[in-house]
């Protein structure tokens, strides 16, 4: 090979190497862009999923108090008893407050995300504030839940935003109530780090939180097993934002099946110093069999699986003169009570603690395909109805429902 041929070959080889390097760089750049695109697409899909879950949870949260307001407004107009009217009015007021609180949370979140939240600090007696929180939840706690706070030896007056502090406590206690069908919810405060900081807490003995959800529990669209429709809603996200705006930090520790403790710490500026359950039995199994009909044995039996007290009370008032009623507080009780009592029909809530209504329906239908099960749920999107039907529910009634519709659908399956 001549010297010229060798030089030409080396040039071609060098040019090929350069082209290969360019091609590799272009490929690397293309792969990086593809990766960025895939990450953006994944984030967009995740955001879309979380927003869908958020809307489903908000639909449920809005429909649940509306169901009580709609139903008890109707039955209140049909009773002549002043005592019953006052009782129904308390239930309506409680659910009005619940609905108003939810609307305020949605508006607050909108203001927070646009940077409009303002903290207004004033001297606040914390013991007085703790007592006002107790009164706020006086009619919202079921008889199976004790709400208490331990009064510290030295009272504290803190320079803080009383309304925002109350809002954080209200959201945390409301969240605890959702996941504590029976037991204790405790709240309060204590001074730490030589009174430089103050630690507030809300502790419950409820179902606890799965470790995989802890990291994102304060995110705006976060929900605990939202696919199973047991979401945490907006309250915890607002708590985090408010606490951080006030210069503090919020966290949670939880054990599944044992409960959760939410704590938030704020800088302290101010001055210092200047279990028995209700008489109602907590043995939920076979707890309630209601009828005022003189010929009780002749009436057919309906099992009502419902964890919300006001929702069950509405069903009880509407149906107690027509049917024998049994009450289950969760899916496990529904399955057990069906096996023991063999009711003629089941009204099945979908979102319940311990076991949801869909799983309970599947188990019961494996035992007896013929027993009619009617889903009563505030989750009323088309996919929720399809899931209920697929699980074995014979029919679906969305909350809030009309009293006439409930009576009519039951008559359709088992008569009056």
N, C-alpha and C positions, 0 to 999 in steps of 0.2 A: 504494500500500500504506500503510495507516494505521500510526501509531507502535506501537499495541498489537500489530498483526499482525507487525510487524517484530521486536518484543521476543519474541513467542511463538516465532517462527521461530529466532531466535538461541538461545533457551533449548533448543529441541528439538535444534538443531545441537550445542550444548554438551553436552547429555545424550548424544547419539549418539557424540560424540568420547570422552566419559568411558567409555561402555560399550565402545567399540572399544579404548580403552587397557586396560580391565579384561580384555577378551577376549584381547588380545595378551599381557598379563602371564600370564594363565592358560595360554595356548598355550605361552609360553616356559617356564613352570614344568612343563607336561606334557612338553614336548620334553626338558627337563633330566632329569626322572624317567625318561623312556624311554631316554635316553642312559645314565643310571646303571644302569638295568636291563639294557640291552644289554651294558654293560661287565662287570657282574657275571656275566651269563650266559656271556659270552665267557671270562671268567676261570675260571668253574666248568667249562666245557667243556674249556678248556686243561688245567686241573688233572686232570680225569678222563682226558684223553688221556695226560698225562704219567704218571699213576699206572698206567694200563694198560700203557704202554711199560715202566715200572719193573718191574711184575709179570712181564712177558715176559722182560726181561733177568735178573731174579732167578731165574726158572724155568730159564733156560739156565745161569746160573752155578752153580746147585745141582745140576742134572742132569749137568753135565759131569764133576765129580769123582766123583759117584755111579756114573757109567758105568764109570770105571776101577776103583773099589773093588769094585763088583759083579763085573765081568769077571775081574779078576786074582785075586780071592778064589777064584773057581771054578777057573781054570787052575792056580793054585798048589796046589790040592788034588789035581790030576791029574798032577803031575810028580814024578819021583823024584830029580831033580837038586838037590843042595843049593845049588849056585851059582844056578840058576834061581829057586829059592825065595827066596833072599836078594834077588835082583834084583827079583822081583815084590813082595816085602815093602817094598822101598824105594819102589817106585811107589805102593803102597797107602798107605804112611805119608805120602808127599808129598801125595797127594790128600786124605788125612784132614786134614792140616794146612790144605790149601786150603779144604776144606769148613768146618773149625772157624773159620778166619779169616773166612769169609763170614758165618757165624752170629754171630760176635762183632761184626762190622761192623753187622749188622742190630740187635743188642741195643744196641750203642753208640749208634747213630743214635736209637734209641728213648729212651735215657737222655739224650742230648744235647738232643733236642727237648723233653724235659720239664725241662731245666735241671739234671740230676743229675751232669754231668761235673765231676770234681775234678782239679786239677793239683797233684801232689805233687813239689816240687823237692828234689833232693839233688845233691851234687857228682858229676859224671859225666865220666869220661875219654872224650873224643869219639873218639880213635883206637881205643880198645877197643870202643866202640859200633860204629864203622864196620866193624871186623873181625867182630863178631858178626853184623852184617847180611849180610856176605859169606857166612858159614857158613849163615845162615838160608836163603839162596837157592842153596846149593850144588847141590841136586838138583832145583831148579825151573827152572833155565836150560837150554834146549836147547843142543846142541853147536854150533849155528850162531850163538849169541849169547855175546859176551864181556861179563862184568860186572866192572868195575874201579873203584877209587877211588885218587886221587892223594894220598898221604900228605903233609901240609904239613910245612914245615921245623920249625916250632915247634908241638908238641902243645898242646892246650887242654883244660882242665878247666872245665866249665860247670855252673853251678847250674841244673838243669833237671829235668823229669820224663822220666827215661830211657825208661820204657815208652811214653809218649805220643810221644816223639820217634822211637822205633823204629817205632811204628805208622804215623806219617806217612811215613817212608822206605819201609816195607813196602808201603803202599798205592800210593805213587808208582812204585816199581820194578815192582810187580805190574801196574800200568796200562801201564808201558812195555813189559813183556814181551808183553802182549796185542797190541800194535801194532808189535812189532819181531820179525818172524820170523827175521831174520838181521841181524847187525851188532854194534853196541856200545851198552851202557848204562853210563854213567859217573855216579858220585855222590860227594859229599864236602861240604866246608865251607871257608869262608875268612872271616877277620875283616875288617870294613870300618869306615869312619868312626872311625879311631883306636881300634879295639877296642871301640867303644860298642855295635856290633851285630855279629851273626854271620849270614852268608848260607849256607844249605844249598842243594844243588841235586841234581837228577836229570835227566840229559840222555840222549836216545836218538837213534838214526839210523833210526828207523822210518818209518811211513807219514805221520806228521804229522797236523795237525788243520785242517779247513776253517775259514777265518776266521769264517764265520757261526755256528760253535758255540763260539768262544772266550769270548764274553761270558757264556754261561750254563754253562760247563763245570763250575763248582764248585757248581751248584745241586743240590738233593737228588735231583730226578727227572730231571736232565739226562742225555742220551745222545747220542753222536755218530751221526748218521744211524740213529736207533733203528729206523726203519722197515726199514732194511736189516740190522738186528740186529747192530750193532757198537757196543754201548753201553759207557759208562765205569763204570756201576754206582754203588755207594755210596761207594767209596774216596775219590774226589776231594772229595765233599761233606764227608766226615769230616775230611779233611786241612784244609780251609778252617776248619771250626769249631774244631778242636784248635789250629791255629796262631793263630787270633784269640783263643782263650781264654788262650794263652800270651803274648799281647801283641804278636803279630807280624802279618805280611802275606804272602800267597802269590799268585803270579802265574805265567803261562805265556806263552812265546813259541814259535811253531811255524811251520814252512814245509811245506806239503803235499809229500810225496815225499822230504823231507830229514830230518825228525825234529822233536823237541820238546825244550824245556828248561823244567822246572818249578823255580822258585826260591822259597824262603820265608825271610824275614828275621825274626830274633828279637832282643830286647835281650840283650846279653851281660853276664853277671855271673859272674866266675870268674877264672882265672889262665892265663897263656900261658907256655910254655917249660918249668916245673918238670916193527901190529895183525895179529897173526896169528890167524886163526880156528883152531878145533880141527882136528886131522888129518882129520876127516871133511870131504869136499868140500862147499863151499858152492854148487857148481853144481847147483841143485835139479832141473834138467831131467834126467829119466831117471836119478835118483839111486839108486833102490833097486828091485832086482828080486830077490825072495826066494823060494827054494824049496829044500827038502831032499829032494824026491821024486826017485828015481832016473830015472824016465821023464818028465823035465820037459817035453819037446816034446809029449807026449800030453795034458798037462793044459791046461785052459782058463785064460785070462788075465783077471784082475780088476784094474781100475784103482781104487785107493783114493785119493780126494781128501780129505785130512785134514791140518789144520795143527797139531793138538794131538799132541805126541809120544806121550803115554801112551795116547791113544785109538787112534793108528795101531799102536802096539806090541801092544795087545790084539788088534786085527784080524789083525795079522801072525801072532801066535802061534796063533790059532784056525784060520787058513786056509792057512798056508804049506805044510802037507803035502798039501793037497787041490788047490791052484790056484797058478799063477804069479801073483805080485803085482807091480804097479807102484805107485809112490807119487808123488802130486802134492801140493804144499804149498799150492796156491791154485787159484782158478778158471782163471786164465790157463794155468797148467801143465796143468791137467786137459784143457782144449781142445786144447792143442798135443800132448800125449802121446796123446790119443785119435786125432788125425789121423795121427800117426806109427806108433802101435802097434796100432790097431784092436782094443782089448780086447773080450772077449765080454760083459762086464758092468762097470758102474761103481757103486761105492759113493760117494755124493756128500754130503759135509758141506755144510751150508747157510751157516754163518757162517765165511768165510775172508777173508784179506787179499787185496789186489790186485783180485780179482773174486769175488763170492760164488757159491755153488753154484747158485742159481736162474738167474743169467745164463749161467753155464757150461752148464747143462742146456739152456737155450733154444738156444744156439749149436750144441751137439752134435746136438740133435734136428732142427735144420734140415738138417744134413748127413745124418743117418741116423735115421729115426723108429723103426727096429727095435731098436736097441741098448737093452737094459734098463738103466735107471738107478734105483737105490734110494737114497732120501734117508735119511741117518743124521743126526739132529739132536736137540739138547737143547731146541730150540724146538718144543714139542709141543702147543701149543694147536690147537683145530680150525681156526682161520684159517691157521695155519702149514702144516697138512697140505693144506688146500685150495690154498694158494699153490704148494706143491711139486707137487701134481698138475697145476695149471694151467700150470706151467712146463714140464711134460713128464715128471716123475718117474713111473715105473711103480708104485712102491710107496714106503712110508714106514715107517721103523723108528725109534722114539723112544729116545733115550739117557736113562737107562741101559737097555741091552737085554740080554736073556738070550742066552748063547752059542748055545743050541739054536735060538732064533728066527732068529738071523743065518744059521746053517747051513741051516735049513729054507727060508728065503725065497730064498736063492741057488740051492738045489737046484731050487726051483720054476721058476726062469727058465732056468738053464743046466745043470742036472743036477750030479752029484757029480764 
